[in-house]
């Protein structure tokens, strides 16, 4: 009997790319077959940890008495709208002619989790293999299949992923229910999102408590060199020094000239790509991740969810070819003199699961102009960074002259560029950006020829007035940096990963804070709302400490390397949940008030979790953001029957499960009739409805 190798990708588009690279062409229902392969796919997270209600009736309603919820035997659930694909995968796994299963989900922690959950819940025990690639190019896919790993070699990575998922579940469900019950309002609390919110509220407090102070500088004009003193807080003192200087002699007491080098930037990991795209194009972290993922699936960019800023030592030839191709492909490189040094970008010792993000050679066959502008921008950004990273350092001479006048020290600084290096190419790139000023342009100030001991009689002087400035609100670029650095000073310097979340999860954390109403976007700025500030004020340090979460993230990395114990980590998480419930028994409403000013009035109670349901512009949605219950106004069920889905109908459905409606249109007969619309909610992503006709008398 012929045998098949079953390959499971994370998405249909990736499965299609793998099939094309392997020459597998026969499309079936839910998979592709040919050449000894069955290639199928998940649809993102097909299987997930079950909600709390799965563990008993007592957990269906939120109550303080039912906490903490700590599952002994974890339950799993298949998303209602994905059951068909799960059934397909399960059937394929159990086919007698399938000899082994290849995990071709994204090569990272979450990809491992997505595959393993399906493998475990389907009850599969076939041998497991692992495809681990950083690019969707045909050559990379073929090379990956020629060198498949043993799936069990990734057990530690799965253990880390499982710990992450369970920890987020335990802290998220228990802390959210606990504080929501205490304060009578849905308050989403999360292992990573809450410490991130704390960073934003701390910055907000620093800004609001800031007191502006005036200060002054005295500036001397010394034959074209402007020398400035240290700041002075008193205007009279500044005016007095000005007068004293104009009546005195300035002497050059020291002159230093130093050649300095600004090294080229490193290649992009995901976080630095998100920061740069936010600075230049204003893209959110999630937008950048989504664009990079799309480009990866189009084979134009390497795997985006990476925390490495280098390529492996064996990628020299690939990098050289890519740089050569980019030099011809990117408009800002036209006419540029450029001799790349690829060695600067190579260092296997600094590459973890995936190397840095760079364009692929597939770009040779692609006309950049045919791509959507946002995709083109991200691709160009990654290509420009590869070019900069392989360019010579920027070399300049820094001159510092110190003068003494009226018993006070004044300093003049100058800079002369000796070799533009990578900054010249960066200047060319920035010049192509539409209406984007070169924020980081450094002025070249050339000082006149000076010598130590040189004197200047009665120099012209002036006083300039300045004000201290408050810290700036965080934008996505600065918040991503802060998340990345969180806890650095308190973490083992040899720890590979510090900070809040991972490059792959930070974007989702920011989006969840915005969606939950704790943070709002004002232009590029991220500003905590009244409710965001109120939430942080009532939560204990164990939930808001960035250092604790950074420590956990490092432990998860150690678990993935087999250097830390998953059981110990989970025991710590469970102990924290117990402690939370034990020490928070009542609300302290003197600390904070939560507002409902942005919320629409409730039109009924959610049939799934009991939270209020509110009317949005396009839907009727559950106010509990962790509940997926949503009734869409443009639902096809209503449109086909030519009925406007009104708040009155929605309220009736929520109150009694049915709404009596006159003049329903029948697509079959073209006639209208009266009947009842019944809410037939199965708990899935989409809500279903059915018609109940009046009983004949």
PEMOUR-V442656 format. One record per residue. N is the residue number from 0. RES is the residue in one letter. PHI is phi in degrees with one decimal (NA if undefined). OMEGA is omega as a letter, one per 20 degrees, with the letter a starting at -180 (* if undefined). Layout:
[[N;RES;PHI;OMEGA] [N;RES;PHI;OMEGA]]
This chain:
[[0;X;NA;r] [1;X;-67.0;r] [2;X;-115.0;a] [3;X;-120.1;r] [4;X;-102.9;r] [5;X;-87.8;r] [6;X;-108.8;a] [7;X;-117.6;r] [8;X;-95.8;a] [9;X;-80.3;a] [10;X;-137.4;r] [11;X;-58.2;a] [12;X;-64.2;r] [13;X;-70.3;r] [14;X;-58.9;r] [15;X;-62.3;r] [16;X;-65.1;r] [17;X;-64.8;r] [18;X;-60.6;a] [19;X;-63.8;a] [20;X;-66.9;a] [21;X;-95.1;r] [22;X;72.7;r] [23;X;-95.0;a] [24;X;-125.3;a] [25;X;-82.1;a] [26;X;-80.9;r] [27;X;-116.1;r] [28;X;-81.4;r] [29;X;93.2;r] [30;X;-162.5;r] [31;X;-124.1;a] [32;X;-127.1;r] [33;X;152.0;r] [34;X;58.9;r] [35;X;84.0;a] [36;X;-119.4;r] [37;X;-117.4;a] [38;X;-113.9;a] [39;X;-129.0;a] [40;X;-155.0;r] [41;X;-87.2;r] [42;X;-126.1;a] [43;X;62.8;a] [44;X;-78.8;r] [45;X;-69.7;a] [46;X;-114.7;a] [47;X;-135.3;r] [48;X;-64.8;a] [49;X;-67.7;r] [50;X;-69.9;a] [51;X;-57.7;a] [52;X;-58.8;a] [53;X;-67.6;a] [54;X;-95.4;r] [55;X;144.6;a] [56;X;-56.0;a] [57;X;-65.2;a] [58;X;-100.6;a] [59;X;-70.4;r] [60;X;-102.6;r] [61;X;-79.2;r] [62;X;-151.3;r] [63;X;-63.7;a] [64;X;-62.9;a] [65;X;-84.7;a] [66;X;-97.3;i] [67;X;-81.0;r] [68;X;-98.2;a] [69;X;-130.0;a] [70;X;-58.8;r] [71;X;-87.4;r] [72;X;-111.6;a] [73;X;-72.3;r] [74;X;-102.7;a] [75;X;-123.1;r] [76;X;-139.9;r] [77;X;-98.6;r] [78;X;-54.5;a] [79;X;-57.2;a] [80;X;-84.4;a] [81;X;-121.5;a] [82;X;-62.5;a] [83;X;-62.0;a] [84;X;-69.3;r] [85;X;-62.9;r] [86;X;-60.7;r] [87;X;-61.3;a] [88;X;-62.5;a] [89;X;-61.7;r] [90;X;-62.5;r] [91;X;-64.0;a] [92;X;-61.5;a] [93;X;-93.2;r] [94;X;-63.3;a] [95;X;-63.1;a] [96;X;-89.6;r] [97;X;-94.3;a] [98;X;-90.6;r] [99;X;-154.7;a] [100;X;-118.0;r] [101;X;-105.2;r] [102;X;-79.8;r] [103;X;-111.6;r] [104;X;-69.5;a] [105;X;-47.4;a] [106;X;-80.9;r] [107;X;-167.8;a] [108;X;-61.0;a] [109;X;-70.2;r] [110;X;-60.7;r] [111;X;-62.4;a] [112;X;-65.0;a] [113;X;-57.4;a] [114;X;-67.8;a] [115;X;-63.0;r] [116;X;-60.8;r] [117;X;-66.4;a] [118;X;-58.4;a] [119;X;-70.0;a] [120;X;-67.5;r] [121;X;-75.3;r] [122;X;69.0;a] [123;X;-83.4;r] [124;X;-131.9;r] [125;X;-70.6;r] [126;X;-56.6;a] [127;X;-110.7;r] [128;X;-121.9;a] [129;X;-127.1;r] [130;X;-90.6;a] [131;X;-130.1;a] [132;X;-130.7;a] [133;X;-113.8;a] [134;X;-149.0;r] [135;X;-95.5;r] [136;X;-65.8;r] [137;X;-53.2;a] [138;X;-62.8;a] [139;X;-69.2;r] [140;X;-64.6;a] [141;X;-62.5;r] [142;X;-63.8;r] [143;X;-64.3;r] [144;X;-72.0;r] [145;X;-76.5;a] [146;X;-136.4;a] [147;X;-66.5;r] [148;X;-90.2;r] [149;X;-73.4;a] [150;X;-55.2;a] [151;X;-70.6;r] [152;X;-67.3;a] [153;X;-107.1;r] [154;X;-60.2;a] [155;X;-67.3;r] [156;X;-64.4;r] [157;X;-64.0;r] [158;X;-59.5;r] [159;X;-64.3;a] [160;X;-63.4;a] [161;X;-66.9;r] [162;X;-61.6;r] [163;X;-60.0;a] [164;X;-65.1;a] [165;X;-68.6;r] [166;X;-63.9;r] [167;X;-63.5;r] [168;X;-64.1;a] [169;X;-62.7;a] [170;X;-70.5;a] [171;X;-61.6;a] [172;X;-70.3;a] [173;X;-69.0;a] [174;X;-68.7;r] [175;X;-63.1;a] [176;X;-66.2;a] [177;X;-58.4;a] [178;X;-76.3;r] [179;X;-66.6;r] [180;X;-68.0;a] [181;X;-64.8;a] [182;X;-109.6;r] [183;X;53.9;r] [184;X;-154.7;r] [185;X;-67.6;a] [186;X;-121.4;r] [187;X;-75.4;r] [188;X;-120.0;a] [189;X;-139.2;a] [190;X;-58.0;a] [191;X;-106.8;a] [192;X;-67.9;a] [193;X;-70.6;r] [194;X;-62.3;r] [195;X;-67.3;r] [196;X;-60.5;r] [197;X;-60.3;r] [198;X;-60.2;a] [199;X;-69.8;r] [200;X;-71.1;r] [201;X;-61.7;r] [202;X;-64.7;r] [203;X;-60.7;r] [204;X;-66.0;r] [205;X;-62.4;r] [206;X;-70.8;a] [207;X;-70.6;r] [208;X;-89.5;a] [209;X;-68.4;r] [210;X;-114.2;a] [211;X;-68.2;r] [212;X;-125.3;r] [213;X;-89.5;r] [214;X;-147.7;a] [215;X;-136.0;r] [216;X;-121.5;r] [217;X;-102.5;a] [218;X;-120.1;r] [219;X;-104.8;r] [220;X;-98.8;a] [221;X;-114.3;r] [222;X;53.6;r] [223;X;98.4;r] [224;X;-98.6;r] [225;X;-95.5;a] [226;X;-108.6;a] [227;X;-123.2;r] [228;X;-90.7;r] [229;X;-65.6;a] [230;X;-65.6;r] [231;X;-121.7;a] [232;X;-89.1;a] [233;X;-110.0;a] [234;X;-62.7;a] [235;X;-62.5;r] [236;X;-65.1;r] [237;X;-65.6;r] [238;X;-63.5;r] [239;X;-65.0;r] [240;X;-66.6;r] [241;X;-56.3;a] [242;X;-62.7;a] [243;X;-64.7;a] [244;X;-66.1;a] [245;X;-63.8;r] [246;X;-97.6;a] [247;X;-119.5;a] [248;X;-120.4;r] [249;X;-98.6;a] [250;X;-122.7;r] [251;X;-77.0;a] [252;X;-96.2;r] [253;X;-157.2;a] [254;X;-141.2;r] [255;X;-121.2;r] [256;X;-122.3;a] [257;X;-137.5;r] [258;X;-82.1;a] [259;X;-122.1;a] [260;X;-126.8;r] [261;X;-100.5;a] [262;X;-65.8;r] [263;X;-61.4;r] [264;X;-69.5;r] [265;X;-75.5;r] [266;X;-67.1;a] [267;X;-79.5;q] [268;X;-95.5;a] [269;X;-63.8;a] [270;X;-63.7;a] [271;X;-70.1;r] [272;X;-65.1;r] [273;X;-63.9;a] [274;X;-63.1;a] [275;X;-67.3;r] [276;X;-67.4;r] [277;X;-70.7;a] [278;X;-64.3;a] [279;X;-84.5;a] [280;X;-108.8;a] [281;X;76.6;r] [282;X;-70.4;r] [283;X;-74.1;r] [284;X;-59.5;a] [285;X;-66.6;r] [286;X;-58.7;a] [287;X;-64.1;r] [288;X;-62.2;a] [289;X;-63.1;r] [290;X;-65.7;a] [291;X;-64.8;r] [292;X;-64.6;r] [293;X;-61.9;r] [294;X;-65.2;r] [295;X;-63.6;a] [296;X;-70.1;r] [297;X;-84.9;r] [298;X;71.6;a] [299;X;-94.9;a] [300;X;-138.2;r] [301;X;-76.3;a] [302;X;-54.4;a] [303;X;-82.2;a] [304;X;-82.3;a] [305;X;-125.5;r] [306;X;-113.7;r] [307;X;-104.6;a] [308;X;-115.0;r] [309;X;-134.7;r] [310;X;-100.4;r] [311;X;-75.9;a] [312;X;-58.8;a] [313;X;-85.9;a] [314;X;-98.4;a] [315;X;-54.3;a] [316;X;-64.8;r] [317;X;-59.4;a] [318;X;-63.4;a] [319;X;-62.5;r] [320;X;-64.0;a] [321;X;-65.5;r] [322;X;-63.1;r] [323;X;-61.3;r] [324;X;-64.7;a] [325;X;-65.0;a] [326;X;-61.6;r] [327;X;-89.6;a] [328;X;-87.7;a] [329;X;-90.4;a] [330;X;-57.4;a] [331;X;-70.0;a] [332;X;-87.7;a] [333;X;-61.0;r] [334;X;80.3;a] [335;X;-80.3;r] [336;X;-86.7;a] [337;X;-159.1;r] [338;X;-120.1;a] [339;X;-69.6;r] [340;X;-120.5;a] [341;X;-65.3;a] [342;X;-56.9;a] [343;X;-63.3;a] [344;X;-95.1;a] [345;X;-105.6;r] [346;X;-169.7;a] [347;X;-58.6;a] [348;X;-66.6;a] [349;X;-108.3;r] [350;X;-107.9;r] [351;X;-92.2;a] [352;X;-68.4;a] [353;X;-141.5;r] [354;X;-76.0;a] [355;X;-62.6;a] [356;X;-84.2;r] [357;X;-139.9;r] [358;X;-65.7;r] [359;X;-103.7;r] [360;X;-69.9;r] [361;X;-60.5;a] [362;X;-62.6;r] [363;X;-54.5;a] [364;X;-89.7;a] [365;X;-113.8;r] [366;X;-87.5;a] [367;X;-52.9;a] [368;X;-65.5;a] [369;X;-84.9;a] [370;X;-83.5;r] [371;X;-56.7;a] [372;X;-57.2;a] [373;X;-64.0;r] [374;X;-67.1;r] [375;X;-60.9;a] [376;X;-61.5;a] [377;X;-66.0;r] [378;X;-63.8;r] [379;X;-64.5;r] [380;X;-60.9;r] [381;X;-66.8;r] [382;X;-67.2;r] [383;X;-61.4;a] [384;X;-65.3;r] [385;X;-63.4;r] [386;X;-63.6;a] [387;X;-59.3;a] [388;X;-64.2;a] [389;X;-99.0;a] [390;X;-103.1;r] [391;X;-61.7;r] [392;X;-62.5;r] [393;X;-84.7;a] [394;X;-115.4;r] [395;X;-147.4;r] [396;X;-102.9;r] [397;X;-101.1;a] [398;X;-114.7;r] [399;X;-123.4;r] [400;X;-114.1;r] [401;X;-111.8;a] [402;X;-119.3;r] [403;X;-114.5;r] [404;X;-151.4;a] [405;X;51.8;r] [406;X;60.2;r] [407;X;-130.1;a] [408;X;-93.3;r] [409;X;-125.0;a] [410;X;-125.4;r] [411;X;-120.7;a] [412;X;-124.7;r] [413;X;-136.4;a] [414;X;-143.7;r] [415;X;-123.5;a] [416;X;-75.2;r] [417;X;-98.3;r] [418;X;-148.0;a] [419;X;-59.2;r] [420;X;53.3;a] [421;X;-65.4;a] [422;X;-67.7;r] [423;X;-67.6;r] [424;X;-69.5;r] [425;X;-64.4;r] [426;X;-61.4;r] [427;X;-62.0;a] [428;X;-62.4;a] [429;X;-64.3;r] [430;X;-66.3;a] [431;X;-87.4;a] [432;X;-75.8;a] [433;X;-70.3;r] [434;X;59.8;r] [435;X;-101.0;r] [436;X;-66.5;r] [437;X;-81.2;a] [438;X;-59.4;a] [439;X;-101.1;r] [440;X;-63.2;r] [441;X;-105.8;a] [442;X;-69.8;r] [443;X;-93.8;a] [444;X;-107.0;a] [445;X;-97.5;r] [446;X;-83.5;r] [447;X;-67.0;r] [448;X;-61.5;a] [449;X;-129.0;r] [450;X;-135.9;r] [451;X;-62.7;a] [452;X;89.4;r] [453;X;-62.8;a] [454;X;-118.1;r] [455;X;-135.1;a] [456;X;-81.8;r] [457;X;41.5;a] [458;X;-65.1;r] [459;X;-68.5;a] [460;X;-137.1;r] [461;X;-147.1;r] [462;X;-108.3;r] [463;X;-115.8;a] [464;X;-102.4;a] [465;X;-140.6;r] [466;X;-131.5;r] [467;X;-66.9;a] [468;X;-115.8;r] [469;X;-72.3;r] [470;X;-60.6;r] [471;X;-86.2;r] [472;X;-59.5;r] [473;X;-67.0;r] [474;X;-111.6;a] [475;X;-63.8;a] [476;X;-63.1;a] [477;X;-73.8;r] [478;X;-67.6;r] [479;X;-59.3;r] [480;X;-62.8;a] [481;X;-64.5;r] [482;X;-64.2;a] [483;X;-66.6;a] [484;X;-90.9;a] [485;X;-53.3;r] [486;X;78.0;a] [487;X;-54.7;a] [488;X;-69.4;a] [489;X;-111.7;a] [490;X;-111.0;r] [491;X;-49.7;a] [492;X;-60.3;r] [493;X;-89.3;r] [494;X;-63.1;a] [495;X;-70.1;a] [496;X;-126.6;r] [497;X;-115.2;r] [498;X;96.5;a] [499;X;-91.3;r] [500;X;68.2;r] [501;X;-123.8;r] [502;X;-51.5;a] [503;X;-75.8;a] [504;X;-108.2;a] [505;X;-62.0;a] [506;X;-60.9;a] [507;X;-65.3;r] [508;X;-63.1;r] [509;X;-61.7;a] [510;X;-61.7;a] [511;X;-66.8;r] [512;X;-62.9;r] [513;X;-68.7;a] [514;X;-63.9;a] [515;X;-77.3;r] [516;X;84.8;r] [517;X;-92.4;a] [518;X;-138.6;r] [519;X;-127.9;r] [520;X;-91.5;r] [521;X;-122.5;a] [522;X;64.2;r] [523;X;-85.1;a] [524;X;-78.7;r] [525;X;-112.0;a] [526;X;-117.0;r] [527;X;-66.5;r] [528;X;-83.0;r] [529;X;-56.8;a] [530;X;-67.8;r] [531;X;-63.1;r] [532;X;-64.1;a] [533;X;-63.9;a] [534;X;-60.4;a] [535;X;-63.5;a] [536;X;-69.0;a] [537;X;-98.7;a] [538;X;-89.3;r] [539;X;-73.0;a] [540;X;-56.8;a] [541;X;-62.4;r] [542;X;-93.7;a] [543;X;-104.8;a] [544;X;-73.7;r] [545;X;-62.1;a] [546;X;-67.6;r] [547;X;-63.2;a] [548;X;-66.8;r] [549;X;-62.7;r] [550;X;-64.4;r] [551;X;-60.6;a] [552;X;-60.6;r] [553;X;-66.4;r] [554;X;-63.0;r] [555;X;-60.8;r] [556;X;-65.0;r] [557;X;-67.9;r] [558;X;-61.4;a] [559;X;-62.6;r] [560;X;-93.6;a] [561;X;77.9;a] [562;X;-104.0;r] [563;X;-143.9;a] [564;X;-96.4;a] [565;X;-64.4;a] [566;X;-62.2;r] [567;X;-64.0;a] [568;X;-61.9;a] [569;X;-66.9;r] [570;X;-61.6;r] [571;X;-65.7;r] [572;X;-65.5;r] [573;X;-64.8;r] [574;X;-62.6;r] [575;X;-65.4;r] [576;X;-63.1;r] [577;X;-62.3;a] [578;X;-62.4;r] [579;X;-56.9;a] [580;X;-68.7;a] [581;X;-65.0;a] [582;X;-96.4;r] [583;X;-121.1;a] [584;X;-105.8;a] [585;X;-149.5;r] [586;X;-76.7;r] [587;X;-109.2;a] [588;X;-74.3;r] [589;X;-74.1;a] [590;X;-76.4;a] [591;X;-156.3;r] [592;X;-124.8;r] [593;X;-96.0;a] [594;X;-100.8;r] [595;X;-115.3;a] [596;X;-62.5;a] [597;X;-92.1;a] [598;X;-95.9;r] [599;X;-77.5;r] [600;X;-63.8;r] [601;X;-72.4;r] [602;X;-108.6;r] [603;X;161.8;a] [604;X;-103.6;r] [605;X;-65.9;r] [606;X;-69.3;a] [607;X;-91.6;a] [608;X;-125.2;r] [609;X;84.2;r] [610;X;-75.0;r] [611;X;-64.7;r] [612;X;-106.9;a] [613;X;-119.9;r] [614;X;-92.3;r] [615;X;-104.3;a] [616;X;-65.0;a] [617;X;-115.1;a] [618;X;-156.0;r] [619;X;-115.0;a] [620;X;-125.7;r] [621;X;-73.8;a] [622;X;-68.9;r] [623;X;-80.9;a] [624;X;-68.2;r] [625;X;-87.1;r] [626;X;-101.5;a] [627;X;-89.0;a] [628;X;-65.9;r] [629;X;-147.5;r] [630;X;-110.0;a] [631;X;-84.9;a] [632;X;-65.7;a] [633;X;-96.4;r] [634;X;-55.4;a] [635;X;-60.0;r] [636;X;-56.0;a] [637;X;-76.6;a] [638;X;-63.8;a] [639;X;-64.6;a] [640;X;-95.3;r] [641;X;54.3;r] [642;X;-118.7;r] [643;X;-76.8;a] [644;X;-78.1;a] [645;X;-87.1;r] [646;X;-57.8;r] [647;X;-63.2;r] [648;X;-64.4;a] [649;X;-59.3;a] [650;X;-62.3;r] [651;X;-65.1;r] [652;X;-61.2;a] [653;X;-72.7;a] [654;X;-76.1;a] [655;X;-124.5;r] [656;X;86.4;r] [657;X;-148.9;r] [658;X;-135.0;r] [659;X;-78.4;a] [660;X;-132.7;r] [661;X;-97.2;r] [662;X;73.7;r] [663;X;-70.4;a] [664;X;-94.2;r] [665;X;-100.7;r] [666;X;-61.6;a] [667;X;-75.9;a] [668;X;-99.7;a] [669;X;78.7;a] [670;X;-102.8;r] [671;X;-109.5;a] [672;X;-154.7;r] [673;X;-102.1;r] [674;X;-169.2;r] [675;X;-113.8;r] [676;X;-89.7;a] [677;X;-109.5;r] [678;X;-77.2;a] [679;X;-117.3;a] [680;X;-82.1;r] [681;X;-102.5;r] [682;X;87.8;a] [683;X;-86.8;a] [684;X;-64.8;a] [685;X;-111.2;r] [686;X;-87.3;r] [687;X;-107.4;r] [688;X;-136.6;r] [689;X;-144.7;a] [690;X;-99.1;r] [691;X;-119.4;a] [692;X;-82.6;r] [693;X;-60.1;r] [694;X;-70.6;r] [695;X;-73.4;a] [696;X;-79.6;*]]
